[in-house]
Amino acid sequence: MKNLRQPGEKCLLCLQNFATQTNSHILTKSAFNKLLGPKSDRKGMQFKINSELIQNYNASTKEVIPDTTYIQDIPKEDFLFCPECESYFGIIEDIAVPFFKNYRRNEKFDLQYAEFIHINNRSFARLKIDYPLIAFLFVYIQFFRAAVSKSLKDFKLPNVVQKGLSQLLLQYKSTSKSDFIGKIKQPFYAKIEYPIAILTAERFVDDTENFVLFLPSYPPNIIFADQFILMLFPTLEYSLKMDPVLPNVDQSLIKIGVMPYAEWIEFRKGLLQTILKIYKP
């Protein structure tokens, strides 16, 4: 297991300031916490997948029956970042999170945040965020946090990708929202070096039915983040070879693939079965 960091170590983003920030959520809590239930009664199950978990695998339902620990929060960790970098992440999160949380209300798209579109007979929600690059940076934060976390044993980004995300995030580092928007509005290249894909279901039967899972294999890197599946691709060419429609490859728009509920359930089962194969003794 990775060794947890101690006070006095340098920030893993800027590499300059001391990483004194505590309780850094590995995923943005406000965007990915519906699985814990209503605020008045939040409760989730946390489990680690390893070879021993195979014994708790229910082959008939294809679901994992884990040795559970009950939690009331998204996983968090101390001494990863300095307060300055954590505050910068917060600027991006404050802008992006409302679009991820509010683009759909009561199984219908909220036109303030998104519109429904079809591309090659596939359904998408196009987020109406003024600067789609902000959504890219928001997703990059999730992958970067997970990659530098010392408590996630097996989740890794390719070294060149992790370094590239760090450089991109530092390029727009700001101390205020106005400063950040000013940098985002500067001329930029249309193409994205590290494409992303985002998937969700058209509806959910129960907000608490999903989970958080950091898939250890790549490419692409995958995070199952509550009601979203986040994918990060190492190159533009790789993303288009895998799927010419789903990935977000430039800064002209950010779209979320919308899957039928039955397909979402099957995809979720497939991810769990992939994990079990990876860790099978």
C-alpha positions as CSV (number, residue, x, y, z in Angstrom):
1,M,0.0,0.0,0.0
2,K,1.2,3.5,-0.7
3,N,2.5,5.3,2.4
4,L,0.3,8.1,3.6
5,R,1.9,11.5,3.5
6,Q,3.1,13.4,6.5
7,P,3.1,17.1,7.5
8,G,6.0,19.0,6.0
9,E,5.9,17.4,2.5
10,K,5.5,19.6,-0.6
11,C,2.2,20.1,-2.4
12,L,1.7,17.5,-5.2
13,L,0.4,20.1,-7.6
14,C,2.6,23.2,-7.3
15,L,5.5,21.3,-5.8
16,Q,6.5,24.5,-4.0
17,N,4.2,25.1,-1.0
18,F,3.9,22.8,2.0
19,A,1.0,20.4,1.7
20,T,-0.8,21.4,4.9
21,Q,-4.3,21.0,3.7
22,T,-6.3,18.2,5.5
23,N,-9.4,16.4,4.5
24,S,-9.0,16.7,0.8
25,H,-11.8,14.7,-0.9
26,I,-10.4,12.4,-3.6
27,L,-13.6,13.2,-5.6
28,T,-15.5,16.4,-5.5
29,K,-18.0,15.8,-2.7
30,S,-20.7,18.1,-3.9
31,A,-20.8,16.5,-7.3
32,F,-20.7,12.8,-6.5
33,N,-22.4,12.2,-3.1
34,K,-25.9,11.2,-4.1
35,L,-25.0,7.6,-3.5
36,L,-24.8,8.4,0.3
37,G,-28.5,9.2,0.4
38,P,-30.3,12.3,1.8
39,K,-28.2,14.8,3.8
40,S,-30.1,14.0,7.0
41,D,-29.3,10.3,6.8
42,R,-26.1,9.8,4.7
43,K,-24.7,6.3,4.8
44,G,-22.6,4.3,2.3
45,M,-20.5,1.2,2.2
46,Q,-16.8,1.2,1.7
47,F,-14.9,-1.9,0.7
48,K,-11.5,-2.9,-0.7
49,I,-11.2,-5.3,-3.6
50,N,-8.5,-7.9,-3.4
51,S,-8.1,-11.6,-3.9
52,E,-10.0,-12.4,-0.7
53,L,-13.1,-10.7,-2.1
54,I,-13.4,-13.4,-4.7
55,Q,-14.9,-15.6,-1.9
56,N,-17.7,-13.1,-1.5
57,Y,-18.6,-13.0,-5.2
58,N,-22.2,-13.9,-6.0
59,A,-22.0,-15.6,-9.4
60,S,-25.8,-15.7,-9.9
61,T,-26.4,-12.0,-9.7
62,K,-22.9,-10.9,-10.9
63,E,-22.7,-8.5,-8.0
64,V,-20.1,-8.2,-5.3
65,I,-21.1,-8.9,-1.7
66,P,-18.3,-7.0,0.0
67,D,-17.0,-7.1,3.5
68,T,-18.3,-3.6,4.3
69,T,-17.4,-0.6,6.3
70,Y,-20.1,2.0,6.6
71,I,-19.2,5.6,5.9
72,Q,-20.9,9.0,5.7
73,D,-18.5,10.8,3.3
74,I,-16.6,10.6,0.1
75,P,-13.0,9.3,0.7
76,K,-10.6,12.0,1.7
77,E,-6.9,12.3,2.6
78,D,-4.5,14.7,4.4
79,F,-1.4,16.5,3.2
80,L,-1.8,16.1,-0.6
81,F,-2.0,19.8,-1.5
82,C,-1.4,23.2,-0.1
83,P,-4.3,25.4,0.8
84,E,-3.6,27.6,-2.2
85,C,-4.0,24.8,-4.7
86,E,-6.9,23.4,-2.8
87,S,-8.6,26.8,-3.1
88,Y,-7.9,26.9,-6.8
89,F,-9.5,23.5,-7.2
90,G,-12.5,25.0,-5.4
91,I,-12.8,27.8,-7.9
92,I,-13.2,25.3,-10.8
93,E,-15.5,23.1,-8.8
94,D,-17.8,26.0,-7.8
95,I,-18.3,26.8,-11.5
96,A,-18.6,23.2,-12.8
97,V,-20.5,21.4,-10.1
98,P,-23.9,23.1,-10.8
99,F,-23.9,21.8,-14.3
100,F,-23.2,18.2,-13.2
101,K,-25.8,18.3,-10.4
102,N,-28.5,20.3,-12.1
103,Y,-28.5,19.4,-15.8
104,R,-31.3,17.0,-15.2
105,R,-34.3,17.4,-13.0
106,N,-37.0,14.8,-12.6
107,E,-35.7,12.8,-15.6
108,K,-35.9,15.9,-17.9
109,F,-33.1,18.2,-19.0
110,D,-33.0,21.6,-17.3
111,L,-32.5,24.0,-20.2
112,Q,-30.6,26.4,-18.0
113,Y,-27.8,23.8,-17.8
114,A,-28.1,21.4,-20.7
115,E,-29.8,20.5,-23.9
116,F,-30.6,17.1,-25.3
117,I,-28.8,16.3,-28.6
118,H,-28.3,13.2,-30.9
119,I,-25.1,12.3,-32.6
120,N,-25.1,9.2,-34.8
121,N,-28.4,8.1,-33.2
122,R,-26.8,8.3,-29.7
123,S,-28.2,10.5,-26.9
124,F,-26.2,13.2,-25.2
125,A,-26.6,16.1,-22.8
126,R,-24.7,19.1,-24.0
127,L,-23.7,21.2,-21.0
128,K,-24.4,24.9,-21.5
129,I,-21.3,26.0,-19.7
130,D,-19.8,29.2,-21.1
131,Y,-16.3,27.8,-21.3
132,P,-16.2,24.0,-21.9
133,L,-12.5,24.0,-20.9
134,I,-13.7,24.5,-17.3
135,A,-15.5,21.1,-17.5
136,F,-12.4,19.5,-18.8
137,L,-10.3,20.9,-16.0
138,F,-13.0,19.7,-13.5
139,V,-12.7,16.2,-14.7
140,Y,-8.9,16.4,-14.8
141,I,-9.0,17.4,-11.1
142,Q,-10.8,14.1,-10.3
143,F,-8.2,12.0,-12.1
144,F,-5.2,14.0,-10.7
145,R,-6.5,13.7,-7.1
146,A,-7.0,10.0,-7.5
147,A,-3.6,9.5,-9.1
148,V,-1.6,11.3,-6.4
149,S,-3.7,9.8,-3.5
150,K,-1.6,7.6,-1.2
151,S,-4.6,5.6,-0.1
152,L,-5.6,4.3,-3.5
153,K,-3.3,1.3,-4.0
154,D,-3.7,0.5,-7.6
155,F,-5.0,3.5,-9.4
156,K,-2.3,5.1,-11.6
157,L,-2.1,7.4,-14.6
158,P,0.6,7.0,-17.2
159,N,3.5,9.2,-16.1
160,V,3.3,11.4,-19.1
161,V,-0.5,11.9,-18.6
162,Q,-0.1,12.7,-14.9
163,K,2.6,15.2,-15.7
164,G,0.5,16.7,-18.5
165,L,-2.5,17.1,-16.3
166,S,-0.4,18.8,-13.6
167,Q,1.0,21.3,-16.2
168,L,-2.5,22.0,-17.6
169,L,-4.0,22.6,-14.1
170,L,-1.0,24.9,-13.2
171,Q,-1.4,26.9,-16.4
172,Y,-4.8,28.2,-15.2
173,K,-4.0,28.4,-11.5
174,S,-5.7,31.4,-10.0
175,T,-6.5,33.0,-6.6
176,S,-10.0,34.3,-7.6
177,K,-12.8,33.4,-9.9
178,S,-12.3,36.6,-11.9
179,D,-8.6,35.9,-12.3
180,F,-9.5,32.3,-13.4
181,I,-12.1,33.4,-16.0
182,G,-9.6,35.9,-17.4
183,K,-7.1,33.1,-18.1
184,I,-9.8,30.8,-19.5
185,K,-10.9,33.5,-22.0
186,Q,-7.4,33.9,-23.4
187,P,-6.9,32.4,-26.9
188,F,-6.5,28.6,-26.8
189,Y,-6.0,25.7,-29.1
190,A,-9.3,24.0,-30.2
191,K,-8.1,20.4,-29.7
192,I,-7.6,18.8,-26.3
193,E,-4.5,16.9,-25.6
194,Y,-6.2,14.5,-23.2
195,P,-9.8,13.8,-24.3
196,I,-12.4,12.8,-21.7
197,A,-15.7,11.0,-21.9
198,I,-18.6,11.2,-19.4
199,L,-21.5,8.7,-19.2
200,T,-24.6,8.6,-17.2
201,A,-28.0,6.9,-17.2
202,E,-31.2,8.3,-18.5
203,R,-32.7,7.8,-15.0
204,F,-32.0,6.2,-11.7
205,V,-34.3,4.0,-9.7
206,D,-32.5,4.7,-6.5
207,D,-29.9,7.5,-5.9
208,T,-28.1,5.2,-3.5
209,E,-27.6,2.3,-6.0
210,N,-24.3,3.5,-7.5
211,F,-20.8,3.5,-6.1
212,V,-17.4,5.1,-6.4
213,L,-14.8,2.8,-8.1
214,F,-11.3,3.7,-9.4
215,L,-10.6,1.1,-12.1
216,P,-7.0,0.1,-11.9
217,S,-6.5,-0.8,-15.6
218,Y,-5.8,1.6,-18.4
219,P,-6.1,3.0,-21.0
220,P,-8.5,4.6,-20.8
221,N,-8.4,5.5,-17.1
222,I,-11.9,5.1,-15.6
223,I,-13.6,6.4,-12.5
224,F,-17.1,5.3,-11.6
225,A,-18.2,8.4,-9.8
226,D,-21.7,7.9,-8.4
227,Q,-24.1,8.7,-11.2
228,F,-21.3,9.3,-13.7
229,I,-18.6,7.3,-15.4
230,L,-15.5,9.4,-16.1
231,M,-13.0,8.3,-18.7
232,L,-9.6,9.9,-19.5
233,F,-7.7,9.0,-22.7
234,P,-4.0,9.3,-23.2
235,T,-4.2,10.7,-26.7
236,L,-6.7,12.1,-29.2
237,E,-5.9,9.2,-31.6
238,Y,-6.6,6.6,-29.0
239,S,-9.9,8.1,-28.0
240,L,-11.2,8.3,-31.5
241,K,-10.1,4.8,-32.3
242,M,-12.0,3.5,-29.3
243,D,-15.1,5.5,-30.0
244,P,-15.4,8.3,-32.6
245,V,-18.5,9.9,-31.0
246,L,-18.4,9.6,-27.2
247,P,-15.1,11.4,-26.3
248,N,-15.0,15.1,-25.8
249,V,-12.0,16.1,-28.0
250,D,-12.1,19.9,-28.3
251,Q,-13.1,23.0,-26.4
252,S,-16.2,23.7,-28.5
253,L,-18.5,21.7,-26.3
254,I,-18.8,19.3,-23.4
255,K,-21.3,16.4,-23.7
256,I,-22.4,13.6,-21.5
257,G,-23.4,10.3,-23.0
258,V,-26.9,9.3,-21.8
259,M,-27.4,5.5,-21.6
260,P,-30.6,3.6,-21.2
261,Y,-31.0,2.5,-17.6
262,A,-30.7,-1.2,-18.5
263,E,-27.4,-0.6,-20.4
264,W,-26.1,1.3,-17.4
265,I,-26.8,-1.6,-15.1
266,E,-25.0,-4.0,-17.5
267,F,-22.1,-1.7,-17.8
268,R,-21.8,-1.4,-14.1
269,K,-21.8,-5.2,-13.8
270,G,-19.1,-5.4,-16.5
271,L,-16.8,-3.1,-14.5
272,L,-17.2,-5.2,-11.4
273,Q,-16.5,-8.4,-13.3
274,T,-13.4,-6.7,-14.8
275,I,-12.2,-5.9,-11.3
276,L,-12.7,-9.4,-10.2
277,K,-10.7,-10.8,-13.1
278,I,-7.8,-8.4,-12.4
279,Y,-7.6,-9.5,-8.7
280,K,-8.4,-13.2,-9.3
281,P,-5.8,-15.3,-7.5
